[in-house]
Amino acid sequence: MFARTALVVRNPAISRPLARRMGYVSEYTPPTMSDLPVPSGSWAEAHSKKQTKHNLRLLAGIAFSAVTFAVAKGSGLIELGLGPKIGK
């Protein structure tokens, strides 16, 4: 009986969620749209630079995958299961 009471009393103390209180902040103002940074420069130029970088990463990934596949196929680590080799 006492053990059950101890578990009931203990659980709220353990599972109490942590909360952040703003009581100590006296001069809090909520953020507004005026606090956001103002964009500068050409959007098209920045976009083309990002796309160039992403395309180079894509090509490097494709090249790395192709080389890895070729090395694995050449060393016999993988077999494609295309059927038996038929000779003359």
Helices and strands as residue ranges (DSSP letters): H 2-14, G 33-35, H 43-75
